[in-house]
């Protein structure tokens, strides 16, 4: 689980600086997703997403655009991008809708403060990626009730019912 030695807020933005945002609370959980969809979307071996309540994300400047894209689940996702440089700064997945934002950790000014809490969809992980010990690993997804700490489950339950995967 994430260390408590983190800052009180986190800032980030796109490459060109047109979109800047602030997280006013520590994210709940950080997923490192190795699915083929994330690999294609990011052009990298995985996507690193910090899950946080959307009302804890505030824009400092800019007006991002939302792009609807397909997803492996068939339910799609909404990717929030800078309208100028098109960098994805966060996503909304169908399961939680706009209640949760999945911040692209690489867009944070200090991305090293949010290492992954879990590796998911490792069945399609690139064979040359070595996973850190001490971090939970799942071939697909996990049962939230079994993996997430009680404090995270409490934060999620205060949003609205979220379906178990």
C-alpha positions in Angstrom: 0.0 0.0 0.0 1.1 3.5 -0.6 3.4 5.3 1.9 2.0 8.0 4.1 5.1 10.2 3.5 3.5 11.8 0.4 2.7 15.4 -0.2 -0.7 16.8 0.6 -1.4 17.6 -3.0 0.0 16.6 -6.4 0.2 18.6 -9.5 0.7 17.6 -13.1 -0.2 18.4 -16.7 0.3 17.8 -20.3 3.5 18.2 -22.3 2.8 21.6 -23.7 1.5 23.0 -20.4 -1.9 24.0 -21.7 -3.6 21.7 -19.3 -2.6 21.7 -15.6 -4.3 19.9 -12.8 -4.0 19.4 -9.0 -5.0 16.4 -6.9 -6.3 17.6 -3.6 -6.1 14.3 -1.9 -3.8 11.2 -2.1 -5.1 8.8 -4.7 -6.7 5.7 -3.5 -4.7 3.1 -5.4 -2.3 2.9 -8.3 -2.8 0.3 -11.0 -0.1 -0.8 -13.3 -2.0 -2.3 -16.2 -0.3 -4.6 -18.6 -3.3 -5.4 -20.9 -2.8 -5.1 -24.7 -5.4 -2.2 -24.8 -3.3 -0.1 -22.4 -0.1 -1.1 -24.3 -1.7 0.1 -27.5 -3.2 3.3 -26.0 0.1 4.4 -24.4 2.5 3.0 -26.9 4.4 1.5 -24.0 4.6 -1.8 -22.0 1.9 -0.7 -19.5 -0.2 2.1 -18.2 0.2 3.5 -14.7 -3.1 5.0 -13.4 -3.8 6.5 -10.0 -7.4 6.0 -9.0 -9.0 9.1 -7.3 -12.4 10.6 -6.8 -13.1 13.0 -9.6 -14.1 15.8 -7.3 -10.5 15.7 -5.9 -9.1 16.7 -9.3 -9.2 20.4 -10.0 -8.0 22.2 -13.1 -5.4 24.8 -12.6 -5.5 25.9 -16.2 -6.8 24.8 -19.6 -9.8 23.0 -20.8 -9.2 19.3 -21.6 -11.2 17.5 -24.2 -12.9 14.1 -23.6 -12.4 11.4 -26.2 -14.5 8.2 -26.2 -12.5 5.1 -27.0 -13.2 1.4 -27.1 -11.9 -0.9 -24.3 -11.4 -4.6 -23.9 -14.5 -4.9 -21.7 -16.6 -3.5 -24.6 -17.9 -0.7 -22.3 -15.4 1.9 -23.5 -13.6 4.6 -21.7 -13.4 8.3 -21.8 -9.8 9.7 -22.1 -9.3 13.2 -21.0 -6.7 14.9 -23.2 -5.0 18.2 -23.8 -6.6 19.8 -26.9 -3.2 21.1 -28.1 -0.7 18.3 -27.6 -3.2 15.5 -27.2 -1.5 14.0 -24.1 -3.8 11.9 -22.1 -3.9 13.2 -18.5 -6.6 10.9 -17.1 -9.4 8.5 -18.0 -12.9 7.5 -16.8 -13.8 3.9 -17.2 -17.3 2.6 -17.7 -17.5 0.8 -14.4 -17.3 4.0 -12.3 -18.2 6.6 -14.9 -17.1 10.1 -14.1 -17.2 9.5 -10.3 -13.6 8.2 -10.5 -10.6 9.6 -12.4 -7.6 7.4 -13.3 -4.8 9.9 -13.4 -1.9 9.0 -15.8 0.9 9.0 -13.3 3.4 9.9 -15.9 1.7 13.3 -16.2 2.4 14.2 -12.6 5.3 16.7 -11.9 6.7 14.1 -9.5 5.5 10.7 -10.8 7.9 8.8 -8.6 5.8 9.5 -5.5 3.1 7.1 -6.8 4.6 3.7 -7.5 2.1 0.9 -8.4 0.1 -0.8 -5.6 -0.9 -3.7 -8.0 0.0 -5.1 -11.4 -3.0 -6.2 -13.4 -3.5 -8.1 -16.6 0.0 -9.5 -16.3 -1.1 -12.5 -18.6 -0.2 -10.1 -21.5 2.8 -8.4 -19.8 5.8 -7.9 -22.0 8.2 -10.8 -21.1 11.1 -8.4 -20.6 9.3 -6.4 -17.9 10.4 -7.5 -14.4 7.9 -6.8 -11.6 8.9 -5.5 -8.3 8.6 -7.8 -5.3 6.1 -6.8 -2.6 3.5 -5.5 -5.1 0.4 -7.6 -5.7 0.3 -9.3 -9.2 -2.8 -10.6 -11.0 -3.1 -12.3 -14.3 -6.4 -10.4 -14.9 -8.2 -8.1 -12.5 -8.9 -8.7 -8.8 -11.8 -8.7 -6.5 -11.9 -5.3 -4.9 -13.3 -6.6 -1.6 -10.3 -8.9 -1.3 -7.5 -6.6 -2.5 -8.3 -3.1 -1.6 -7.6 -1.8 1.9 -10.6 -0.9 4.1 -10.0 2.8 3.8 -10.1 2.6 0.0 -13.3 0.5 0.0 -14.8 3.1 2.3 -13.9 5.9 -0.1 -15.3 4.0 -3.0 -18.6 3.2 -1.2 -19.1 6.9 -0.5 -19.3 7.6 -4.2 -22.0 5.2 -5.3 -22.3 1.5 -5.8 -19.5 0.2 -8.0 -19.9 -3.3 -9.5 -17.5 -6.0 -8.5 -15.3 -7.3 -11.3 
